[in-house]
Amino acid sequence: MVMGGAGFIGSHMVDALMKRGEEVCVLDNLSTGFLENIKHWIGSPNFTFIKGEASKIPTPEDYAPLKPIPIYDASKLACEALTIAYAVVSSFKKDRFI
Ligand SMILES: NC(=O)c1ccc[n+]([C@@H]2O[C@H](COP(=O)([O-])OP(=O)(O)OC[C@H]3O[C@@H](n4cnc5c(N)ncnc54)[C@H](O)[C@@H]3O)[C@@H](O)[C@H]2O)c1
């Protein structure tokens, strides 16, 4: 990810990374940068541009149906899945764990 990748220095970094075949994501609020600086990469399969604030880094959960959940909820779901998987693998009845 290149923050400020539509700016002077950032866009040169983007050019160098793209020419190396890297997957590049630019995050820029276009406050002083220009899409013109990176327009030749827009549409490339390994290039993504996100117009946004560096102070709030978007995660895939921000633009996908799955919303972020608290760490407690995530670990609880993981424990339940592991418990059920263990029960199945060990041929235990599920109600032994409840
Ligand atoms: N150009 C130079 O010679 C030079 C020399 C020394 C230091 N620097 C420093 O390097 C940095 C980049 O310089 P540059 O010349 O490429 O500047 P630039 O203004 O061309 O690029 C900065 C980019 O960051 C983006 N940006 C700014 N705030 C943002 C935010 N909150 N969220 C997302 N994007 C944001 C702007 O839209 C712009 O595209 C600056 O901090 C500059 O002070 C530049």
The ligand as an ORCA input file, in Angstrom:
! r2SCAN-3c Opt
* xyz 0 1
  N       9.127     16.370     -2.972
  C      10.231     16.572     -2.279
  O      11.301     17.030     -2.807
  C      10.279     16.256     -0.829
  C      11.469     16.396     -0.133
  C      11.534     16.041      1.221
  C      10.399     15.600      1.868
  N       9.239     15.492      1.161
  C       8.075     14.984      1.896
  O       7.612     13.760      1.294
  C       6.211     13.713      1.350
  C       5.604     13.567     -0.044
  O       6.079     14.648     -0.842
  P       5.474     14.929     -2.271
  O       6.340     15.944     -2.919
  O       5.246     13.633     -2.972
  O       4.079     15.614     -1.856
  P       2.683     15.518     -2.602
  O       1.811     16.581     -2.012
  O       2.867     15.528     -4.075
  O       2.159     14.072     -2.163
  C       1.523     13.820     -0.952
  C       0.319     12.948     -1.271
  O      -0.309     12.571     -0.059
  C      -1.700     12.774     -0.185
  N      -2.213     12.998      1.169
  C      -1.944     14.049      1.990
  N      -2.578     13.917      3.165
  C      -3.275     12.749      3.084
  C      -4.137     12.052      3.988
  N      -4.428     12.529      5.207
  N      -4.683     10.871      3.583
  C      -4.400     10.367      2.344
  N      -3.594     10.985      1.462
  C      -3.032     12.163      1.821
  C      -1.866     13.936     -1.107
  O      -3.134     13.984     -1.750
  C      -0.735     13.671     -2.096
  O      -1.140     12.867     -3.167
  C       5.730     15.003      2.033
  O       5.575     14.722      3.408
  C       6.887     15.929      1.811
  O       6.937     16.918      2.818
  C       9.150     15.796     -0.137
*
